[in-house]
Amino acid sequence: MGLSTRCHRDQLTGLWTATGEDGERPAVTVTAGTADEAAALVREAFGLAAYRPRRRCHPGGSAST
């Protein structure tokens, strides 16, 4: 079985909560400012590499990593 991750946004705070389960260990729930970051933190909690998309460049600027 693999890791299953669900994300939802809190309408009052605007924060995203991700919950991850792999069927073997206890579920992990993390809250962050974006869905991508919350999901990445859940993956890291399970010892997996986290995917974080590069931030988009704004006009006249550059993305930082």
N, C-alpha and C positions, 0 to 999 in steps of 0.2 A: 504494500500500500504506500502511497506517496503523501506528501504534505498537501493538505487542503487549507486554503486561506480565503477568508471572507472579509470584505471591507464594507463599512457603512459610515456615513457622515452624520454627525450630530447637528441638527438644524439650529440649535441655540448657540452653540459655541463655534461651529464651523470646523471643528476638529474631526479627523478620521480615526476610526478604531478598526484594527485588523485583528482577527482571531484565527489562529492556526492550530490544526490538529493533524497528527499522523497516525492515529489509531493505536499507538503504543505508549506514548508519553502523555502527561497532562497537557491540556490545551494551554496556549499562550495567547494573551490579549495585550495589545500595545496601542497606545494613542499617539498620534503625531499630527503635524500640520497638513500633510498631504497623504493621499491614499498610497502613493508609491513608497513614501518613507515608512509608513506604518507597516506595509507588507514586507519591505526590506528588513525592518527590525524583527519581524516575526521569523523570517527565513534565517537570520543570524542567530536567533534564540534557539533554533533547531540545529545549529551548526552547519548551515548551508551558505553558499555564496549568495550575497544579496545583489539583486539587480537594481541599480539606480540610474534612471535615464539622465542624460546630460541636461543641464539647464539650458533653456533657449537663450540665445543672445538677444539683448534688446537693441534697438537701433543706436548705432554709434558705440556699442560696447562689446564686450566679449564674455563668453561663459567661463566661469571658474569652476574648477573641480576640487 
